[in-house]
Amino acid sequence: MKSRSPKSPKRKICAFSGKRGGFGAYVPLMRLIERDPALELQILLGDMHTSAAFGSTVGEARALFPRAKIKTIQMGTGKDDTPETRAENLGVCMTAAARLLADLEPDMIMVHGDRGEHLVVALAAITLGIPVAHSQGGDRTGNIDEIIRHSITKLAHLHFPETKDAAECIARMGEEQWRIHTAGSLYIDRIMKKLYSDPQESRKKYGLGESGSYAILLYHPETYLSRAENYRRMREILKGVRESGVRSIVVYPCSDPGYEGIIKAIDEVRRDRQFLVHKNIANLDFLGLMAGASVMLGNSSTMIKEAPYLKLPALNFGERERGRFREENVIDCKIEASAIAKKIRDLPADKKFRLKLSRCGYHLGDGKASEKILDVVKTVPLNQRLLDKQLSYEHV
C-alpha cells in the first residue's frame, strides 16, 4: 500500500458511481467527507453519468460537490444494449479506472451495490493496492445483479450492509467479522435529513402544475429477457397507465442489457400529454417528486428502499427485485394493462392498504448510515492487515 505524501496529510476517499441511484445514495456521505478537515473527497464517474443517451449527469455532480476532485470514464454506454457491447464497455471502464486511480492515489475507494462497472473498478483498485469499501452488499435479488454483488463482496476489504440479515449473508461468504459494519441504508439518510427538493417546487419544475395526483414510472430491463420482450412488457405497462388516466412522470431505465426495448416503448408515448418523459431527473428532485406522488410503478429498488419511508404505494412488475425484503407499501402486479389500471384506480380507496402504508418505514435503519460509515473509513488503520483478506467461517 502506498503511503500518503507528507504534502497531502488528508486521507483521500474516492467514491465511484456508474448509476444515478447509487450516486444519490452517496450524497449524504460525500457531503460529510467533503466537510471533514481530515479527509479529501474524490469522485469517479462512469457509465450512465457520462452518457448523453441517459442525460449525462456529470454537471449535477460538479454542482453538488464543487470542491471535490472529479474524474470521468467514457465507457461508450448508449451505443447499443447487446451483452457483447456491455462486456466491451466494462473492459474500457477497467482500463480507464486503473489509469485514473493511479493518478488520484486514493487511500480508499467506495463502491455501491451490484453494477458491473463497480465490479471492474473494484478489481482495478485491489490490483493497485487500494482498499475497497462496499456498501449494500449481502442483499438478495434476481437477475445478474446477484452474481455481481456477491463478487464485489469477495473483492472488498470493508463491508457496509444495510441490515443484519445482509451482514449475516456476508459472514456466511467467509468474510472476517471485523470487516463487516452494519450501517443501515444510505438511501434513507437523504429522507431523514430532508436532502431533497421541495415536493411542490419539484412538481412545478417538471410540468405537473400545482395540484392533481400523479404517478412515477421507472422500469428497468429484466436482464434475462430479450430486447423484444422488455419492449413488450414496457408497452403493456404504459397501456395500463394510460387506461388508469393518471398523469405520469416516466424516466428512462438504467443501462442494463435490454434497455433499448424499454426506451423504444417510452419514446412511442412521448407526444402523449398524459406522460412526461425524462432521460434523467436530478437526484434531489427525483426524491422530491416521490414525496409528492400518489403511486410509484416499475421494478426499481427505489420502491423497496425509499418509498416505504415516504409512505408511497408501489406497484412492482416482474422479478428484478425478487429476494429483497419489502415492506407493505409494495404490491406485485401482473403486466396486463387492465390489471395495472385497476390497481392504480383502486389504491386511493383501499382503507386496509392505507393503514398498512402508514406503518411503513422501519427496516433500513435510522438515517445515520453516513455517520457510521464515515467513522470507519476515517479511522480504520490503512495497513497490510486491511489488504490481506482471509477466509473465516468461525462465526457462521
TIDREN-698211 format. One line per 10 residues: number of its first residue (from 1); their letters; for each residue x, y, z of N, C-alpha, C. Coordinates in steps of 0.02 Angstrom, whole numbers, plus 50000, padded with zeros to 5 digits. Example, Ala and Ser with C-alpha at 12.3 -4.5 7.8 and 13.67 -1.06 7.14 Angstrom:
// residues 2
1> AS> 50660 49716 50390 50615 49775 50390 50660 49835 50390; 50642 49888 50354 50684 49947 50357 50645 50002 50394
This chain:
// residues 396
1> MKSRSPKSPK> 50042 49940 50000 50000 50000 50000 50044 50062 50000; 50028 50110 49958 50066 50172 49955 50050 50215 50016; 50101 50246 50044 50090 50292 50099 50071 50360 50072; 50033 50398 50112 50012 50464 50091 50071 50511 50091; 50073 50556 50044 50126 50605 50040 50123 50653 50098; 50181 50673 50126 50181 50723 50180 50148 50788 50159; 50147 50802 50095 50116 50863 50071 50039 50857 50069; 50014 50796 50075 49942 50785 50073 49923 50742 50134; 49920 50772 50193 49908 50733 50254 49836 50708 50259; 49791 50735 50220 49722 50713 50224 49714 50642 50195
11> RKICAFSGKR> 49669 50604 50225 49651 50538 50198 49606 50549 50138; 49626 50522 50081 49589 50533 50018 49540 50475 50007; 49475 50493 50004 49422 50444 49994 49391 50456 49926; 49393 50406 49883 49365 50411 49815 49299 50373 49812; 49246 50406 49790 49181 50373 49781 49169 50362 49706; 49158 50299 49687 49143 50284 49618 49068 50274 49608; 49041 50300 49553 48971 50290 49536 48962 50282 49461; 48920 50234 49443 48903 50224 49373 48830 50237 49358; 48788 50237 49411 48716 50245 49402 48690 50301 49447; 48635 50333 49424 48608 50391 49460 48584 50372 49531
21> GGFGAYVPLM> 48555 50312 49540 48530 50293 49605 48586 50285 49656; 48640 50252 49636 48696 50244 49681 48729 50310 49699; 48732 50355 49651 48760 50421 49665 48717 50458 49717; 48651 50454 49708 48606 50486 49755 48614 50459 49826; 48625 50393 49831 48636 50363 49897 48698 50391 49930; 48749 50404 49890 48813 50428 49917 48811 50502 49938; 48762 50540 49915 48763 50612 49927 48772 50631 50001; 48733 50603 50048 48744 50623 50118 48814 50606 50144; 48840 50547 50124 48907 50527 50146 48960 50571 50115; 48954 50586 50050 49003 50628 50017 49003 50699 50046
31> RLIERDPALE> 48946 50723 50068 48944 50788 50100 48983 50788 50165; 48976 50735 50204 49014 50730 50266 49089 50726 50252; 49108 50688 50202 49179 50682 50184 49207 50749 50161; 49169 50784 50119 49192 50848 50092 49202 50900 50147; 49160 50896 50199 49164 50946 50253 49214 50927 50308; 49239 50867 50307 49284 50844 50360 49355 50870 50346; 49386 50907 50391 49452 50935 50379 49507 50882 50373; 49494 50821 50397 49544 50768 50394 49539 50726 50330; 49488 50740 50289 49476 50700 50229 49475 50742 50165; 49489 50709 50110 49484 50739 50044 49438 50696 50001
41> LQILLGDMHT> 49387 50727 49972 49339 50691 49930 49361 50690 49858; 49362 50630 49830 49372 50620 49758 49310 50584 49731; 49290 50599 49670 49233 50567 49639 49252 50542 49569; 49236 50480 49556 49248 50449 49491 49181 50428 49462; 49166 50452 49402 49100 50441 49372 49108 50405 49305; 49064 50356 49292 49065 50320 49229 48995 50301 49208; 48991 50257 49158 48929 50228 49133 48876 50281 49118; 48818 50279 49152 48762 50324 49135 48779 50398 49147; 48822 50411 49195 48839 50481 49212 48870 50517 49152; 48907 50481 49111 48943 50513 49056 48911 50500 48988
51> SAAFGSTVGE> 48850 50473 48988 48816 50456 48926 48760 50506 48910; 48764 50536 48852 48711 50582 48831 48644 50546 48823; 48647 50483 48806 48585 50444 48797 48545 50439 48861; 48578 50447 48918 48545 50442 48983 48547 50508 49022; 48558 50562 48988 48552 50628 49018 48616 50659 49044; 48672 50623 49041 48738 50648 49061 48736 50692 49124; 48752 50663 49181 48741 50696 49246 48805 50720 49280; 48859 50725 49243 48922 50748 49273 48915 50819 49300; 48879 50861 49263 48868 50930 49285 48832 50934 49352; 48785 50889 49362 48749 50886 49426 48796 50870 49483
61> ARALFPRAKI> 48842 50823 49472 48891 50805 49523 48937 50864 49539; 48959 50899 49487 49004 50957 49498 48969 51012 49537; 48905 51022 49523 48867 51074 49559 48858 51056 49632; 48847 50992 49646 48836 50970 49715 48901 50969 49756; 48957 50955 49722 49021 50948 49757 49076 50988 49722; 49072 51054 49727 49119 51097 49690 49191 51091 49712; 49203 51068 49774 49272 51063 49799 49304 50995 49786; 49264 50947 49765 49290 50879 49754 49330 50875 49689; 49379 50831 49688 49415 50816 49627 49375 50763 49589; 49346 50781 49532 49301 50737 49495 49332 50716 49429
71> KTIQMGTGKD> 49335 50651 49417 49361 50623 49355 49306 50580 49323; 49309 50574 49257 49257 50537 49221 49287 50482 49177; 49246 50431 49166 49263 50375 49123 49211 50370 49067; 49233 50377 49006 49189 50369 48948 49189 50296 48927; 49133 50261 48942 49130 50189 48930 49099 50171 48863; 49066 50218 48831 49030 50203 48769 48959 50182 48782; 48934 50192 48844 48865 50174 48861 48816 50212 48817; 48766 50177 48790 48715 50209 48750 48722 50193 48676; 48776 50160 48656 48784 50142 48585 48734 50089 48564; 48733 50035 48602 48681 49984 48594 48681 49942 48658
81> DTPETRAENL> 48632 49898 48664 48624 49864 48729 48637 49789 48725; 48678 49767 48677 48692 49696 48674 48740 49676 48730; 48736 49613 48753 48783 49590 48805 48856 49598 48783; 48870 49588 48718 48939 49594 48694 48965 49665 48703; 48923 49714 48685 48944 49784 48693 48952 49802 48766; 48906 49777 48808 48911 49790 48879 48976 49763 48907; 48995 49703 48888 49057 49673 48911 49117 49713 48887; 49115 49736 48825 49170 49777 48798 49175 49843 48836; 49118 49873 48852 49118 49936 48890 49149 49927 48959; 49136 49870 48990 49166 49857 49055 49242 49852 49051
91> GVCMTAAARL> 49266 49824 48996 49338 49822 48985 49368 49891 48979; 49333 49935 48943 49354 50005 48937 49356 50038 49005; 49304 50024 49045 49299 50053 49112 49358 50032 49156; 49376 49969 49154 49430 49945 49197 49497 49977 49176; 49509 49982 49112 49571 50012 49088 49576 50085 49110; 49521 50123 49101 49521 50193 49120 49526 50202 49195; 49491 50158 49233 49493 50162 49306 49564 50151 49332; 49599 50104 49304 49668 50090 49325 49711 50152 49316; 49704 50186 49259 49744 50246 49245 49725 50303 49292; 49660 50314 49302 49638 50370 49343 49653 50359 49417
101> LADLEPDMIM> 49644 50298 49441 49659 50283 49511 49734 50289 49525; 49775 50270 49477 49847 50278 49485 49866 50351 49491; 49829 50393 49455 49841 50465 49458 49814 50497 49522; 49754 50477 49542 49722 50506 49602 49754 50482 49667; 49779 50421 49667 49809 50390 49726 49765 50396 49788; 49703 50372 49785 49660 50375 49845 49684 50326 49897; 49668 50340 49959 49683 50293 50014 49630 50239 50019; 49571 50252 49989 49517 50203 49990 49468 50222 49935; 49437 50171 49906 49384 50184 49857 49319 50152 49881; 49264 50188 49873 49198 50163 49892 49159 50143 49830
111> VHGDRGEHLV> 49130 50083 49831 49086 50062 49777 49021 50039 49808; 48967 50043 49769 48900 50033 49797 48861 49982 49755; 48831 49935 49790 48781 49893 49757 48807 49838 49713; 48780 49835 49651 48786 49774 49612 48791 49786 49537; 48827 49839 49518 48833 49854 49447 48900 49829 49420; 48901 49809 49357 48961 49782 49326 49020 49830 49328; 49006 49894 49318 49061 49944 49318 49093 49950 49387; 49053 49939 49440 49081 49940 49508 49126 49880 49520; 49108 49823 49490 49149 49763 49497 49217 49774 49466; 49220 49800 49405 49285 49807 49371 49327 49863 49402
121> VALAAITLGI> 49294 49915 49429 49332 49968 49464 49361 49940 49528; 49323 49898 49564 49350 49866 49624 49409 49822 49607; 49406 49786 49551 49461 49743 49530 49523 49784 49513; 49513 49840 49479 49569 49885 49465 49601 49910 49529; 49558 49928 49578 49583 49956 49641 49625 49906 49679; 49601 49844 49686 49640 49796 49725 49706 49779 49690; 49706 49781 49624 49768 49770 49587 49819 49824 49602; 49795 49885 49616 49838 49942 49632 49852 49947 49707; 49826 49901 49747 49837 49903 49819 49795 49954 49855; 49737 49970 49827 49692 50019 49858 49635 49982 49892
131> PVAHSQGGDR> 49624 49993 49957 49568 49960 49992 49500 49979 49962; 49455 49930 49960 49388 49940 49932 49337 49935 49988; 49294 49986 49993 49238 49986 50041 49174 49978 50002; 49134 49928 50019 49074 49911 49980 49011 49920 50023; 48965 49960 49998 48900 49969 50032 48846 49931 49994; 48796 49909 50030 48738 49872 50005 48755 49801 49983; 48808 49773 50010 48823 49702 49999 48776 49659 50040; 48773 49595 50021 48732 49547 50058 48659 49547 50040; 48636 49592 49998 48566 49592 49976 48552 49531 49933; 48488 49515 49926 48467 49460 49882 48418 49488 49832
141> TGNIDEIIRH> 48431 49475 49767 48387 49497 49713 48388 49447 49657; 48356 49464 49602 48358 49423 49543 48408 49449 49492; 48407 49422 49433 48448 49444 49377 48523 49434 49390; 48563 49463 49348 48636 49458 49353 48663 49497 49413; 48621 49542 49440 48642 49584 49497 48668 49541 49554; 48636 49484 49566 48654 49441 49622 48727 49419 49616; 48746 49397 49557 48814 49373 49545 48865 49429 49555; 48850 49487 49526 48897 49543 49530 48905 49568 49601; 48849 49574 49637 48852 49600 49706 48895 49556 49750; 48886 49490 49745 48925 49445 49788 48998 49442 49765
151> SITKLAHLHF> 49011 49452 49701 49080 49455 49677 49116 49516 49706; 49081 49573 49709 49112 49632 49739 49126 49620 49813; 49080 49586 49847 49091 49570 49917 49157 49532 49927; 49172 49485 49884 49233 49446 49891 49296 49486 49874; 49288 49542 49838 49344 49586 49824 49355 49638 49878; 49301 49657 49912 49302 49715 49957 49338 49700 50023; 49368 49753 50050 49404 49748 50114 49361 49770 50173; 49311 49812 50160 49264 49834 50211 49194 49828 50184; 49147 49808 50227 49078 49797 50205 49030 49839 50247; 48983 49872 50214 48933 49912 50249 48864 49890 50227
161> PETKDAAECI> 48842 49831 50251 48775 49807 50233 48721 49850 50266; 48661 49846 50237 48606 49887 50262 48570 49855 50321; 48569 49789 50324 48530 49754 50375 48571 49699 50408; 48545 49674 50464 48577 49618 50499 48577 49556 50455; 48523 49544 50419 48520 49485 50375 48573 49489 50321; 48583 49549 50292 48634 49558 50240 48704 49547 50269; 48714 49571 50331 48779 49561 50364 48793 49487 50375; 48741 49449 50394 48749 49377 50405 48764 49341 50339; 48735 49366 50285 48748 49337 50219 48822 49346 50201; 48848 49406 50214 48919 49420 50200 48964 49376 50243
171> ARMGEEQWRI> 48946 49367 50306 48986 49324 50350 48986 49252 50326; 48928 49229 50301 48924 49160 50275 48966 49150 50212; 48983 49206 50179 49026 49202 50120 49100 49199 50140; 49114 49197 50205 49182 49189 50228 49219 49253 50245; 49183 49309 50248 49215 49373 50264 49226 49380 50339; 49284 49406 50359 49300 49413 50429 49254 49464 50463; 49235 49448 50524 49184 49488 50559 49205 49560 50569; 49269 49573 50581 49290 49641 50595 49284 49687 50534; 49278 49657 50476 49270 49697 50415 49197 49717 50402; 49150 49687 50437 49079 49697 50423 49049 49746 50473
181> HTAGSLYIDR> 49019 49799 50447 48991 49852 50489 48920 49867 50465; 48870 49841 50500 48800 49854 50481 48784 49928 50494; 48766 49962 50441 48759 50035 50445 48688 50061 50434; 48644 50020 50404 48581 50046 50380 48590 50070 50309; 48539 50099 50280 48540 50118 50210 48557 50192 50199; 48605 50204 50156 48621 50273 50136 48562 50307 50103; 48520 50268 50069 48461 50297 50037 48416 50331 50088; 48410 50302 50147 48364 50328 50198 48392 50391 50230; 48458 50399 50230 48488 50460 50257 48459 50521 50223; 48451 50517 50157 48426 50575 50119 48356 50595 50142
191> IMKKLYSDPQ> 48316 50545 50158 48248 50560 50179 48246 50588 50250; 48281 50555 50296 48280 50577 50366 48313 50645 50375; 48361 50661 50332 48395 50726 50335 48362 50778 50290; 48307 50759 50257 48271 50804 50211 48316 50830 50155; 48359 50787 50129 48404 50806 50074 48370 50795 50007; 48315 50830 49996 48282 50827 49932 48243 50891 49920; 48225 50901 49858 48191 50962 49837 48121 50966 49866; 48096 51026 49874 48027 51035 49897 47979 51002 49848; 47934 50959 49871 47889 50924 49826 47848 50970 49781; 47824 51025 49809 47783 51071 49769 47824 51104 49714
201> ESRKKYGLGE> 47886 51123 49731 47930 51153 49681 47949 51101 49628; 47960 51040 49649 47979 50987 49601 47923 50974 49550; 47862 50970 49574 47807 50955 49527 47798 51012 49477; 47808 51073 49498 47803 51129 49451 47861 51128 49402; 47921 51113 49426 47980 51111 49384 47974 51060 49328; 47940 51004 49342 47936 50950 49293 47868 50947 49258; 47833 51003 49258 47773 51009 49215 47710 50981 49242; 47706 50969 49308 47646 50939 49338 47597 50990 49366; 47615 51054 49363 47571 51105 49389 47570 51106 49465; 47522 51140 49493 47520 51150 49566 47476 51099 49602
211> SGSYAILLYH> 47435 51062 49566 47390 51015 49600 47375 50955 49555; 47342 50906 49585 47324 50845 49549 47372 50788 49564; 47345 50728 49565 47386 50669 49580 47427 50650 49519; 47483 50615 49532 47525 50591 49477 47563 50529 49500; 47586 50491 49451 47625 50431 49463 47696 50441 49438; 47742 50399 49462 47810 50396 49436 47821 50326 49410; 47844 50320 49348 47857 50255 49317 47931 50249 49302; 47963 50199 49333 48034 50185 49321 48042 50109 49316; 48049 50086 49255 48052 50014 49242 48119 49998 49208; 48158 49954 49240 48224 49934 49215 48219 49868 49177
221> PETYLSRAEN> 48270 49853 49137 48269 49789 49100 48271 49729 49146; 48235 49677 49127 48245 49611 49156 48301 49579 49114; 48361 49573 49143 48420 49558 49103 48419 49489 49071; 48377 49444 49096 48373 49377 49066 48323 49375 49008; 48289 49431 48994 48241 49434 48940 48270 49469 48879; 48241 49456 48821 48264 49487 48759 48243 49560 48757; 48274 49597 48711 48255 49666 48699 48181 49669 48680; 48159 49623 48637 48089 49622 48614 48041 49612 48672; 48058 49567 48718 48014 49553 48775 48013 49612 48824; 48070 49644 48834 48071 49704 48876 48029 49759 48845
231> YRRMREILKG> 48031 49765 48779 47989 49813 48744 47915 49796 48754; 47897 49733 48745 47827 49713 48751 47800 49728 48821; 47840 49713 48871 47818 49724 48940 47809 49798 48955; 47857 49838 48934 47852 49910 48947 47792 49940 48910; 47780 49917 48850 47723 49942 48811 47657 49925 48847; 47652 49865 48875 47592 49844 48911 47583 49885 48975; 47638 49899 49009 47634 49941 49070 47610 50011 49053; 47637 50040 49001 47616 50107 48980 47542 50107 48959; 47520 50053 48927 47450 50048 48908 47406 50048 48970; 47426 50011 49022 47388 50010 49084 47386 50077 49118
241> VRESGVRSIV> 47442 50112 49119 47443 50179 49149 47398 50226 49110; 47398 50221 49044 47355 50263 49003 47281 50250 49019; 47264 50186 49027 47194 50168 49043 47174 50194 49112; 47221 50200 49158 47205 50224 49225 47189 50299 49225; 47215 50334 49176 47203 50406 49170 47250 50449 49212; 47294 50419 49252 47337 50458 49296 47395 50488 49256; 47410 50551 49269 47466 50583 49237 47530 50554 49266; 47581 50544 49224 47640 50507 49246 47705 50536 49223; 47752 50540 49270 47822 50553 49255 47853 50486 49234; 47884 50484 49176 47915 50422 49151 47990 50436 49142
251> VYPCSDPGYE> 48031 50395 49175 48104 50405 49174 48137 50348 49137; 48187 50365 49096 48225 50313 49061 48253 50261 49109; 48261 50199 49086 48287 50146 49129 48363 50152 49138; 48391 50107 49178 48464 50103 49183 48492 50070 49120; 48558 50065 49116 48591 50043 49055 48603 49968 49050; 48566 49928 49089 48573 49856 49085 48550 49831 49016; 48577 49773 48993 48555 49745 48929 48479 49738 48926; 48450 49761 48871 48378 49762 48862 48348 49831 48866; 48390 49882 48883 48363 49950 48892 48335 49980 48828; 48362 49960 48770 48338 49990 48707 48265 49974 48695
261> GIIKAIDEVR> 48243 49914 48713 48172 49896 48705 48127 49939 48748; 48149 49953 48809 48109 49995 48854 48107 50067 48829; 48164 50093 48808 48165 50162 48782 48122 50168 48719; 48123 50117 48677 48081 50118 48617 48007 50125 48636; 47985 50088 48686 47915 50093 48708 47900 50162 48737; 47947 50189 48776 47937 50255 48806 47932 50308 48752; 47976 50304 48703 47977 50356 48651 47912 50355 48610; 47878 50300 48608 47815 50296 48571 47759 50337 48604; 47765 50352 48669 47713 50391 48703 47737 50462 48719; 47793 50481 48692 47823 50546 48708 47776 50604 48693
271> RDRQFLVHKN> 47735 50598 48641 47690 50653 48622 47623 50650 48658; 47612 50598 48697 47550 50591 48735 47556 50636 48797; 47511 50683 48805 47516 50733 48859 47505 50702 48929; 47482 50640 48931 47474 50606 48995 47542 50587 49024; 47593 50580 48980 47659 50557 49001 47710 50613 48994; 47748 50624 49047 47803 50672 49047 47868 50633 49050; 47903 50629 48993 47961 50585 48985 48026 50622 48999; 48070 50590 49037 48135 50620 49053 48189 50566 49049; 48245 50583 49016 48303 50538 49015 48330 50530 49086; 48332 50584 49122 48359 50584 49190 48325 50640 49230
281> IANLDFLGLM> 48318 50629 49294 48294 50681 49340 48345 50688 49395; 48366 50748 49410 48416 50760 49462 48396 50725 49526; 48445 50697 49560 48433 50654 49618 48388 50687 49670; 48403 50748 49689 48365 50781 49741 48294 50797 49718; 48287 50811 49653 48221 50824 49625 48180 50760 49622; 48213 50704 49605 48177 50641 49599 48146 50621 49666; 48184 50630 49719 48158 50614 49785 48101 50662 49805; 48108 50724 49784 48054 50772 49796 47990 50753 49759; 47998 50728 49698 47939 50704 49660 47909 50642 49693; 47951 50597 49718 47925 50539 49754 47884 50560 49815
291> AGASVMLGNS> 47908 50611 49851 47874 50633 49911 47804 50660 49897; 47791 50682 49835 47726 50710 49818 47683 50665 49775; 47710 50607 49753 47674 50563 49707 47619 50524 49743; 47571 50500 49704 47517 50457 49731 47535 50384 49727; 47577 50365 49679 47598 50295 49671 47661 50293 49629; 47702 50242 49641 47761 50229 49601 47753 50162 49566; 47775 50158 49504 47766 50099 49463 47833 50077 49435; 47843 50011 49428 47903 49987 49395 47935 49928 49431; 48001 49928 49432 48039 49874 49465 48104 49901 49493; 48105 49964 49512 48165 49995 49539 48172 49980 49614
301> STMIKEAPYL> 48234 49974 49637 48245 49964 49709 48221 50025 49749; 48212 50081 49716 48186 50141 49749 48118 50126 49782; 48078 50083 49750 48013 50065 49778 48019 50024 49842; 48075 49987 49847 48087 49944 49904 48119 49983 49961; 48163 50029 49944 48203 50064 49994 48174 50131 50016; 48171 50180 49972 48149 50247 49992 48073 50252 49999; 48036 50221 49953 47963 50230 49951 47928 50216 50017; 47945 50162 50053 47909 50150 50116 47919 50205 50168; 47977 50237 50167 47990 50291 50215 47952 50355 50196; 47931 50359 50133 47891 50415 50110 47817 50398 50108
311> KLPALNFGER> 47799 50339 50133 47729 50315 50133 47700 50315 50062; 47741 50294 50015 47722 50295 49944 47704 50225 49920; 47643 50214 49897 47624 50149 49869 47666 50133 49807; 47680 50069 49796 47720 50049 49739 47693 49986 49708; 47684 49987 49642 47664 49927 49604 47727 49898 49572; 47743 49836 49590 47803 49803 49565 47786 49756 49508; 47826 49760 49454 47816 49717 49396 47878 49672 49386; 47867 49608 49378 47921 49563 49360 47963 49538 49419; 48023 49512 49402 48064 49475 49450 48128 49512 49470; 48139 49573 49447 48203 49606 49459 48219 49614 49533
321> ERGRFREENV> 48168 49627 49574 48179 49638 49645 48164 49576 49687; 48160 49519 49654 48148 49456 49689 48201 49444 49742; 48180 49426 49803 48228 49410 49856 48240 49466 49905; 48227 49528 49885 48237 49584 49931 48180 49588 49981; 48197 49602 50043 48145 49614 50093 48105 49675 50072; 48039 49670 50079 47997 49726 50059 47946 49740 50114; 47930 49804 50121 47877 49823 50167 47810 49822 50131; 47757 49838 50167 47690 49827 50140 47666 49883 50094; 47711 49930 50077 47694 49979 50026 47698 49949 49956; 47732 49891 49949 47744 49861 49883 47691 49807 49869
331> IDCKIEASAI> 47660 49813 49810 47610 49765 49787 47632 49737 49720; 47636 49672 49714 47652 49641 49650 47592 49646 49603; 47606 49658 49540 47552 49666 49491 47570 49631 49426; 47523 49597 49397 47534 49566 49331 47546 49620 49279; 47586 49603 49229 47598 49650 49175 47543 49641 49123; 47484 49662 49143 47425 49663 49099 47392 49731 49108; 47377 49764 49053 47352 49833 49055 47292 49841 49100; 47243 49796 49094 47182 49802 49133 47195 49795 49208; 47240 49748 49226 47256 49738 49297 47293 49798 49326; 47338 49827 49286 47376 49886 49308 47329 49945 49319
341> AKKIRDLPAD> 47286 49957 49270 47240 50014 49276 47194 50006 49337; 47171 49946 49349 47126 49934 49406 47163 49946 49473; 47224 49921 49478 47263 49931 49539 47273 50005 49553; 47291 50043 49502 47303 50114 49511 47240 50150 49534; 47183 50132 49504 47120 50165 49521 47095 50146 49590; 47108 50083 49611 47081 50058 49675 47121 50079 49736; 47186 50094 49728 47229 50108 49785 47204 50164 49831; 47182 50221 49804 47162 50276 49849 47106 50258 49897; 47061 50212 49877 47003 50195 49919 47014 50133 49962; 47072 50102 49958 47086 50041 49995 47108 50058 50066
351> KKFRLKLSRC> 47061 50057 50114 47075 50079 50182 47123 50032 50218; 47117 49966 50206 47162 49918 50238 47234 49930 50216; 47242 49941 50150 47309 49954 50124 47336 50020 50152; 47295 50071 50157 47317 50136 50182 47340 50130 50255; 47307 50087 50294 47328 50077 50363 47397 50044 50365; 47407 49993 50323 47472 49961 50319 47526 50010 50297; 47508 50052 50249 47555 50101 50222 47579 50149 50276; 47534 50168 50321 47552 50216 50374 47604 50188 50422; 47611 50122 50423 47659 50089 50469 47726 50075 50436; 47733 50093 50373 47795 50078 50336 47851 50126 50354
361> GYHLGDGKAS> 47912 50103 50340 47971 50145 50351 48009 50127 50413; 48035 50064 50416 48068 50042 50477 48128 49996 50466; 48135 49964 50408 48181 49907 50403 48252 49924 50380; 48266 49987 50362 48331 50004 50335 48369 50055 50376; 48354 50058 50440 48395 50100 50484 48363 50165 50503; 48404 50206 50537 48380 50267 50569 48401 50331 50535; 48430 50325 50475 48451 50385 50439 48521 50409 50458; 48560 50366 50491 48627 50386 50513 48681 50340 50484; 48666 50310 50426 48715 50266 50394 48778 50304 50375; 48770 50365 50351 48828 50405 50329 48877 50415 50386
371> EKILDVVKTV> 48852 50432 50445 48896 50444 50502 48932 50379 50522; 48895 50323 50520 48926 50259 50540 48981 50239 50491; 48968 50248 50426 49018 50231 50376 49078 50279 50380; 49064 50342 50389 49118 50392 50394 49165 50375 50451; 49138 50355 50508 49180 50340 50566 49229 50284 50550; 49208 50235 50511 49252 50179 50495 49304 50199 50443; 49282 50229 50387 49330 50245 50333 49380 50298 50356; 49362 50337 50405 49406 50390 50430 49459 50363 50478; 49442 50310 50514 49486 50287 50569 49517 50219 50559; 49492 50178 50513 49520 50111 50505 49594 50116 50486
381> PLNQRLLDKQ> 49637 50078 50518 49708 50080 50500 49720 50058 50428; 49756 50097 50392 49772 50081 50322 49838 50041 50322; 49832 49977 50335 49892 49936 50342 49884 49871 50303; 49934 49828 50309 49934 49766 50272 49879 49719 50295; 49860 49723 50358 49805 49681 50383 49740 49695 50346; 49729 49759 50330 49669 49777 50294 49670 49747 50224; 49727 49747 50191 49732 49722 50123 49732 49646 50118; 49761 49612 50168 49769 49540 50165 49706 49505 50190; 49662 49488 50144 49599 49456 50163 49609 49382 50178; 49572 49358 50228 49574 49288 50247 49503 49261 50250
391> LSYEHV> 49494 49198 50229 49429 49166 50238 49418 49151 50311; 49357 49163 50334 49341 49150 50404 49270 49125 50409; 49262 49063 50435 49195 49034 50443 49180 49020 50517; 49221 49046 50562 49213 49029 50633 49150 49057 50663; 49122 49111 50634 49063 49143 50663 48999 49122 50627; 49003 49077 50580 48944 49057 50542 48907 49001 50578
